[in-house]
Amino acid sequence: MSKLAVFDFDSTLMDGETIDFLAAPLGIEEQVAAITERAMAGELDFFKSLVARVALLEGLEKSRVDEICNDLPMMPGAAEVVRGLKEKGYTVVCFSGGFRNATKPACERLGIDADFSNFLHDENGILTGRVGGEMMYSEAKGDMIVRMQKLLGAGRADTLVVGDGANDLSMFAHADTRVAFCAKPVLKEAATHCVDAKDLKEILKIIG
């Protein structure tokens, strides 16, 4: 039987929120972070919050976006947990309500098998404030994990999920091992395990 491990990206594999890093050059970091915080706590609809936050990035140069995204800080233990899971026969995938500009280079560096995220729209190298992609909605991760399980032939008993916020709830519904990592209370309630230390290596102890 195949084994599947799915990680969220922002504040899980990566130490922080990509959109907060992108907001910094525009001087709107606090404004964007406040919306992010409410969305991750489950107080705001994820789709609406994502559209609202990306709209605030209008005018940022795509080259600047890529520069920031190539230099994001990984969570302590990220490389080790991916390596350890792959040694145990897991296919390791990243689902992110964030952006491919960030997930693609990070997942390539970490050796993650595939990443699914959203795309920031630009015209002539300047962000338009619009976004699209596979991970726009609160149910998107749940929908995608079911597709991945069918593709790989992995059951929920062979599926590990790791996340920190409300938009990870939908994928938690399809896995027997559910790790809330430095997570919001709404996700901890749905978890089988909680890791409150900023060290992804702790997950290797959970799967034994």
C-alpha positions in Angstrom: 0.0 0.0 0.0 1.3 3.5 -0.9 1.8 6.0 1.9 1.1 9.7 1.5 2.2 12.7 3.6 0.7 16.1 2.9 2.1 19.3 4.4 0.7 22.8 4.4 3.3 25.4 3.4 2.9 28.7 5.2 3.7 28.5 8.9 4.2 24.7 8.5 7.0 23.9 6.0 8.0 27.6 5.9 8.5 29.8 9.0 5.9 32.5 8.4 3.3 33.6 5.8 4.4 34.2 2.3 1.9 37.0 1.7 3.1 38.8 4.8 6.7 38.8 3.4 5.3 40.1 0.0 3.3 42.9 1.8 6.4 44.2 3.6 7.9 46.2 0.6 4.5 47.9 0.1 4.3 48.9 3.8 1.0 47.0 4.3 2.4 44.1 6.3 0.2 44.7 9.4 -3.0 45.1 7.3 -2.4 41.9 5.4 -1.3 40.0 8.5 -4.5 40.9 10.4 -6.6 39.4 7.6 -4.3 36.3 7.5 -4.7 35.8 11.2 -8.5 35.9 11.1 -8.6 33.5 8.1 -6.3 30.9 9.8 -8.4 31.1 12.9 -11.5 30.2 10.9 -13.1 33.6 11.4 -13.1 34.6 7.7 -14.0 32.6 4.6 -10.6 31.6 3.1 -11.5 32.5 -0.5 -12.7 35.9 0.4 -9.7 36.6 2.6 -7.2 35.4 -0.1 -8.8 37.6 -2.8 -8.8 40.6 -0.4 -5.2 40.1 0.6 -3.9 39.6 -2.9 -5.7 42.7 -4.1 -3.5 44.7 -1.7 -0.4 43.4 -3.6 -1.4 45.2 -6.8 1.6 47.1 -8.3 4.4 44.9 -6.8 6.9 43.8 -9.4 6.9 40.0 -10.2 10.7 40.0 -10.1 10.6 41.3 -6.5 8.0 38.6 -5.6 10.3 35.9 -7.0 13.3 37.4 -5.2 11.4 37.3 -1.8 10.0 33.9 -2.5 13.4 32.4 -3.2 14.7 33.5 0.2 11.9 32.5 2.5 13.0 30.9 5.8 12.2 27.2 6.1 10.8 25.8 9.4 13.5 24.1 11.5 13.5 20.4 10.7 11.8 20.8 7.3 14.6 19.1 5.3 15.0 16.3 7.9 11.3 15.4 8.1 10.9 15.2 4.3 14.0 13.0 4.1 12.9 10.8 7.0 9.4 10.3 5.5 10.7 9.4 2.1 13.1 6.9 3.7 9.9 5.3 5.2 8.3 5.1 1.8 6.1 8.1 1.8 5.2 10.2 -1.2 5.5 13.8 0.2 3.3 16.5 -1.2 2.7 20.2 -0.3 -0.7 21.8 -0.5 -0.7 25.6 -0.1 -3.4 28.3 -0.2 -0.4 30.5 -0.9 1.6 30.9 -4.2 3.6 28.8 -6.6 6.3 31.5 -6.7 7.1 30.3 -3.1 6.2 26.6 -3.1 8.0 25.6 -6.3 11.6 26.7 -5.3 11.1 25.6 -1.6 9.7 22.1 -2.5 12.5 21.6 -5.1 15.1 22.3 -2.4 13.4 20.1 0.1 12.9 17.2 -2.3 9.1 17.2 -2.0 7.4 15.2 -4.8 4.8 17.7 -5.8 3.3 21.1 -4.8 -0.2 22.5 -5.4 -0.8 26.2 -4.8 -2.1 29.3 -6.4 -0.8 31.7 -9.1 -0.4 35.5 -8.7 -1.5 37.1 -11.9 0.7 39.7 -13.5 0.7 41.9 -16.6 4.1 43.1 -18.0 5.8 41.9 -14.9 3.6 43.8 -12.4 1.0 42.1 -10.1 -2.6 42.9 -11.0 -3.9 42.1 -7.6 -5.7 39.0 -9.0 -5.1 35.3 -8.1 -6.2 31.9 -9.4 -5.4 28.2 -8.9 -6.1 24.9 -7.3 -6.1 26.0 -3.7 -8.4 29.0 -3.6 -11.2 27.6 -1.4 -11.5 26.2 2.1 -12.5 22.8 0.7 -9.7 22.7 -1.9 -7.2 20.7 0.2 -9.8 18.0 1.1 -10.8 17.7 -2.6 -7.1 17.4 -3.7 -6.1 14.9 -1.0 -8.9 12.5 -2.1 -7.6 12.8 -5.7 -4.0 12.1 -4.6 -5.1 9.1 -2.5 -6.9 7.6 -5.6 -3.9 8.3 -7.8 -1.4 6.7 -5.4 -3.7 3.9 -4.0 -3.2 5.3 -0.5 -6.0 4.9 2.1 -6.7 7.2 5.0 -4.8 4.8 7.3 -1.7 5.4 5.2 -2.1 9.2 5.1 -0.3 11.7 7.3 -1.4 15.4 7.2 0.4 18.4 8.8 -1.0 21.9 9.0 -1.6 24.9 11.2 -4.8 26.7 10.2 -8.5 26.5 9.4 -8.0 25.9 5.7 -6.2 22.6 6.6 -9.4 21.2 8.2 -10.7 19.8 4.9 -7.7 17.6 4.4 -7.6 16.5 8.0 -11.0 14.9 7.3 -9.3 12.3 5.0 -6.3 11.1 7.1 -5.9 8.9 10.2 -2.8 10.7 11.3 -3.4 14.4 11.7 -0.7 16.7 13.1 -1.5 20.2 14.2 1.8 22.0 14.0 2.1 25.2 16.1 -1.5 25.4 15.2 -4.6 27.5 15.7 -7.1 26.0 18.3 -9.7 25.2 15.5 -7.2 22.8 13.9 -5.9 21.3 17.2 -9.5 20.1 17.9 -9.4 18.0 14.7 -5.9 16.7 15.2 -4.7 13.3 16.5 -1.4 14.8 17.5 -0.2 18.4 18.4 3.3 19.6 18.0 3.8 22.9 19.7 7.6 23.1 19.3 8.9 24.8 16.1 10.7 21.6 15.0 9.2 19.4 12.2 11.5 16.5 13.2 9.0 15.9 16.0 6.7 14.4 13.4 9.1 11.5 12.8 8.6 10.5 16.4 4.8 10.3 15.8 5.0 7.9 12.9 7.6 5.8 14.6 
